[in-house]
Amino acid sequence: KLQFLYFIDSDLCRAMSNEGQANLTTADKIAWLMNVISCVAIIMVNKELMGKTGYNFNFTTTLCGLHFMVTSFGSKAIKHYYSSPGGAPGVPPDPAAVEEKERHRLPLTDIVVFVTVANVSIVSLNTSLMINPVSLYQIAKLGIPPISATVERVWFGTTYSPQQMGAMVVTLLGIGLVTVAEFAVEGDPLGILVAGVSIISSSMQQILCGYYQRKNNMKANDFLGSVSTWQAVTCLLFGPFIDYAFTGHWVTDYSLTFGSSSFIALSCFTAIFVNASHFICLGRFTAVSYQILGHTKTVMVLLCGYYFFESVVTPKQVFGMLLAIAGMILYGHFTRTKSYHPPSSPHKPKGDVV
């Protein structure tokens, strides 16, 4: 599986050049499928790990730190294996490629900015879920695509056709019917402020993920390896204090069992594929497309919850799912038929799938 990730990553990088356009569609589809499957899988695993009827492990920020730690080890192992003198199995070493990798290191400033924004996103989303009503939390998440579209328009000059924007509205309306119990913004000023921070930071994290890869001409695995280590360090350093503030318990007080340990390990292993596919997709797709089409995961999670956990699905949710699916199909259709205009910004992603 790790070799599979390496070759998919390489395929996408080659596809970003004009010579690689023939391989682009297949590589994109595989990376996207891996993202959907791994995201749904980790949600199901964490539902059992954190649920009150499961193992009640509610230390979310610390768990994120463990995810990034394992991801960092996995990313570095892949990079070391394929940069070793022996090269990949059956593939002779390429000194020029190794030298090229060394030249494209992520600057410290970019690391600091990305890790800060990404960690603010993680903490603000977790905090918003803890202190706000579920409806406000879900409504805030629906605000991420419009903010991302605005930033991409101002920063990169990315344009979306009226048909694409209409498909976005249909998709978000459908997801709103699926996830939001009632469309009422209820919360104290602090909760609303935290929700606003989560919208902005989550949008910027996804935009910067693709931007820094292209700016520094880095493959997704190299970029992931550069930032995941620092995200692991910061989350593991501050995570226990943040978790204590919300749960009233230290992570060290949790009594590990074989079952809970197994699910923590499974969650961390699945996170490797979640993070890798997340970075690969954002290195190729725009953040808005990633978010809109990513609602496939929301629909799948609801269906899996109904099948595995006997969750109740209301007629409103069924209608919302159908509406969201129709919106995503329309968005994909209008995106494929939209004519591409060369970017005006020197760091605008060339050939972005919008």
C-alpha positions in Angstrom: 0.0 0.0 0.0 2.8 2.4 0.8 4.4 1.6 -2.6 1.0 2.3 -4.1 1.0 5.8 -2.5 4.4 6.5 -3.9 3.5 5.7 -7.5 0.2 7.6 -7.3 2.1 10.6 -6.0 4.6 10.4 -8.8 1.9 9.9 -11.4 0.2 13.1 -10.3 3.4 15.1 -10.4 4.1 13.9 -13.9 0.5 14.6 -14.9 1.0 18.3 -13.9 3.3 18.7 -16.9 1.9 18.8 -20.4 3.6 15.5 -21.2 1.7 13.8 -18.4 -1.9 14.9 -19.3 -2.7 11.4 -20.6 -2.2 9.9 -17.2 -4.0 12.7 -15.3 -7.5 11.3 -15.3 -6.6 7.9 -14.0 -4.3 9.2 -11.3 -6.8 11.8 -10.2 -9.6 9.2 -9.9 -7.4 6.7 -7.9 -6.3 9.4 -5.5 -9.8 10.7 -5.1 -11.2 7.2 -4.5 -8.5 6.6 -1.9 -9.4 9.8 -0.1 -13.1 9.0 0.0 -12.6 5.4 1.2 -10.0 6.3 3.8 -11.9 9.3 5.2 -15.1 7.2 5.6 -13.1 4.4 7.2 -11.4 6.7 9.8 -14.7 8.2 10.7 -16.2 4.8 11.3 -13.1 3.8 13.4 -13.2 7.0 15.4 -16.9 6.7 16.0 -16.2 3.4 17.8 -13.1 4.7 19.5 -14.6 8.0 20.8 -18.2 7.0 21.2 -19.8 6.6 24.6 -20.9 3.1 23.6 -17.4 2.4 22.3 -14.1 3.1 24.1 -14.9 6.8 25.1 -11.4 8.1 24.1 -12.3 11.8 23.8 -8.8 13.3 23.6 -9.2 14.5 20.0 -6.2 16.9 19.7 -3.8 14.3 21.2 -5.2 11.7 18.8 -4.5 14.1 15.9 -0.9 14.4 17.2 -0.6 10.6 17.1 -2.0 10.6 13.6 0.6 13.1 12.3 3.4 11.2 14.1 2.6 7.9 12.4 2.0 9.8 9.1 5.4 11.5 9.5 7.2 8.1 10.0 5.3 6.6 7.1 6.1 9.5 4.8 9.8 9.5 5.7 10.0 5.8 5.3 8.6 6.0 1.7 11.0 8.9 0.9 14.0 7.1 2.3 13.2 3.8 0.6 12.8 5.3 -2.9 15.8 7.6 -2.4 18.1 4.8 -1.2 21.0 3.7 -3.5 19.1 0.6 -4.5 16.1 2.6 -5.6 12.7 1.1 -6.0 12.4 -2.6 -6.9 13.4 -3.0 -10.5 14.0 0.8 -11.0 17.6 2.0 -11.3 18.6 5.0 -9.0 18.2 8.4 -10.7 20.9 10.8 -9.3 19.3 13.8 -11.1 16.0 13.1 -9.4 17.6 12.7 -6.0 19.4 16.0 -6.5 16.2 17.7 -7.6 14.5 16.5 -4.4 17.2 18.1 -2.3 16.8 21.4 -4.1 13.1 21.5 -3.4 13.0 21.8 0.4 10.2 23.5 2.1 11.4 26.9 3.5 11.0 27.4 7.3 8.7 30.3 6.8 6.3 28.2 4.8 6.4 25.4 7.4 5.6 27.8 10.2 2.7 29.4 8.4 1.2 26.2 7.2 1.6 24.3 10.6 0.1 27.3 12.4 -2.9 27.6 10.2 -3.4 23.8 10.1 -3.3 23.5 13.9 -5.6 26.5 14.4 -8.0 24.7 12.0 -7.8 21.5 14.1 -8.2 23.2 17.4 -11.0 25.6 16.3 -13.0 22.8 14.7 -12.8 20.7 17.8 -13.5 23.7 20.1 -16.5 24.7 17.9 -17.9 21.1 18.2 -17.5 21.2 21.9 -19.0 24.6 22.8 -21.5 25.2 20.0 -24.8 23.5 19.2 -24.3 20.8 16.5 -26.4 22.9 14.1 -24.1 25.9 14.3 -21.1 23.7 13.9 -22.5 22.1 10.7 -23.6 25.5 9.4 -20.1 26.8 9.9 -18.6 23.9 7.9 -21.0 24.8 5.0 -19.3 28.3 5.0 -15.9 26.9 4.1 -16.5 26.5 0.3 -17.7 30.1 -0.3 -14.8 31.5 1.7 -12.4 29.3 -0.2 -13.9 30.4 -3.5 -13.5 34.1 -2.5 -9.9 33.6 -1.5 -9.0 31.7 -4.7 -10.7 34.5 -6.7 -8.8 37.3 -5.0 -5.4 35.4 -4.6 -5.2 33.3 -7.7 -7.7 34.9 -10.1 -9.6 31.6 -10.2 -13.1 32.1 -11.8 -16.2 29.9 -11.4 -19.0 29.9 -14.0 -22.6 30.7 -13.0 -23.4 27.1 -13.6 -20.6 25.9 -11.3 -21.8 28.3 -8.6 -25.3 27.1 -9.0 -24.2 23.5 -8.6 -22.3 24.5 -5.4 -25.4 26.0 -4.0 -27.4 22.9 -4.8 -24.8 20.7 -3.2 -24.4 22.8 0.0 -28.2 23.0 0.3 -28.4 19.2 0.1 -25.6 18.6 2.6 -27.3 21.2 4.9 -30.5 19.1 4.8 -28.5 16.0 5.6 -26.4 17.4 8.5 -28.2 20.4 10.1 -31.1 19.6 12.3 -32.4 23.1 12.2 -31.2 26.2 10.4 -30.9 28.5 13.4 -27.7 30.2 14.5 -27.8 29.8 18.3 -24.6 30.4 20.3 -22.8 32.8 22.5 -20.4 35.4 21.0 -17.4 33.3 21.8 -18.9 30.2 20.1 -19.7 32.2 17.0 -16.2 33.7 17.0 -14.7 30.2 17.2 -16.9 29.0 14.4 -15.8 31.9 12.3 -12.1 31.1 13.0 -12.7 27.5 12.0 -14.2 28.6 8.7 -11.3 30.9 7.8 -8.5 28.6 9.0 -9.9 25.5 7.4 -10.3 27.3 4.1 -6.7 28.6 4.3 -5.3 25.3 5.3 -6.6 23.6 2.2 -5.7 26.4 -0.1 -2.1 26.6 1.3 -1.7 22.9 1.0 -1.9 23.1 -2.7 -0.3 26.5 -3.0 2.9 25.5 -1.2 3.3 22.3 -3.1 3.2 24.2 -6.4 5.2 27.2 -5.2 8.1 24.9 -4.0 7.6 22.4 -6.8 7.2 19.6 -4.3 5.5 16.2 -4.5 2.7 15.6 -2.0 4.7 13.1 0.0 7.6 15.4 0.3 5.4 18.3 1.5 3.5 16.0 3.8 6.8 14.7 5.3 8.0 18.3 5.9 4.9 19.5 7.8 3.5 16.4 9.5 6.5 16.1 11.8 5.9 19.7 13.2 2.2 19.1 13.4 2.8 16.0 15.4 5.2 17.8 17.8 2.9 20.8 18.4 -0.3 18.6 18.7 1.4 16.2 21.1 2.9 19.1 23.1 -0.2 21.2 23.5 -2.9 18.6 22.8 -3.1 17.2 26.3 -3.7 20.6 27.8 -6.4 21.5 25.2 -8.1 18.1 25.7 -8.0 18.6 29.5 -9.7 22.0 29.1 -12.7 20.4 27.4 -12.9 17.0 29.1 -11.5 17.7 32.6 -9.3 14.7 32.3 -5.7 14.1 31.4 -4.9 11.7 28.6 -2.6 9.9 30.9 -5.6 9.1 33.2 -7.2 7.0 30.4 -7.1 3.3 31.0 -5.9 1.6 27.9 -7.3 -1.8 27.0 -6.4 -4.2 24.2 -9.5 -3.1 22.4 -8.9 0.7 22.7 -5.2 0.3 21.9 -6.2 -1.7 18.7 -8.6 1.0 17.6 -6.1 3.8 18.3 -3.5 1.9 16.2 -6.1 1.3 13.5 -7.0 5.0 13.5 -3.4 6.1 13.2 -2.8 3.6 10.3 -5.9 4.8 8.5 -4.7 8.4 9.0 -1.7 7.7 6.8 -3.9 7.2 3.8 -6.3 10.0 4.8 -3.4 12.6 5.1 -1.6 11.3 2.0 -4.6 11.4 -0.3 -5.7 14.7 1.2 -2.4 16.3 0.3 -2.3 14.6 -3.2 -5.8 15.8 -4.1 -5.2 19.4 -2.8 -1.9 19.4 -4.8 -4.0 18.9 -7.9 -7.6 20.1 -7.4 -8.6 23.5 -6.2 -9.8 23.7 -2.6 -13.3 24.5 -3.6 -13.6 21.4 -5.9 -12.1 19.3 -3.2 -14.7 20.5 -0.7 -17.7 20.3 -3.0 -16.9 16.8 -4.4 -15.7 15.8 -0.9 -19.3 15.8 0.3 -19.5 12.4 -1.3 -17.9 11.3 2.1 -20.7 13.0 4.0 -23.3 11.0 2.1 -21.3 7.7 2.5 -20.8 8.3 6.2 -24.6 8.7 6.7 -25.3 5.5 4.7 -22.6 3.6 6.6 -24.0 4.8 9.9 -27.4 3.6 8.9 -26.0 0.2 7.8 -23.4 -0.5 10.6 -24.8 1.5 13.6 -28.6 1.4 12.8 -28.8 5.2 12.7 -32.1 6.7 11.8 -32.3 8.3 8.4 -35.2 10.8 8.0 -37.0 11.6 4.7 -35.4 15.1 4.9 -32.0 13.5 4.9 -32.8 11.2 2.0 -33.9 14.2 0.0 -30.8 16.1 1.0 -28.6 13.2 -0.1 -30.3 13.1 -3.5 -30.0 16.9 -3.9 -26.3 16.8 -2.9 -25.5 14.0 -5.3 -27.3 15.9 -8.1 -25.3 19.0 -7.2 -22.0 17.2 -7.3 -22.8 15.5 -10.6 -23.7 18.9 -12.1 -20.6 20.5 -10.6 -18.4 17.9 -12.1 -20.1 18.2 -15.5 -19.9 22.0 -15.6 -16.2 21.9 -14.5 -15.3 19.5 -17.3 -17.1 21.6 -19.9 -15.6 24.9 -18.6 -12.9 26.4 -20.8 -9.6 26.8 -19.0 -7.9 30.2 -18.9 -4.2 30.5 -18.2 -3.5 32.0 -14.7 -2.3 35.5 -14.3 -0.5 34.9 -11.0 3.1 33.5 -11.2 2.2 31.0 -8.5 -1.2 30.1 -9.8 -1.5 26.3 -10.1 -1.1 25.5 -13.8 -3.7 23.1 -15.1 -5.7 23.1 -11.9 -8.9 21.1 -12.0 -11.5 23.6 -10.8 
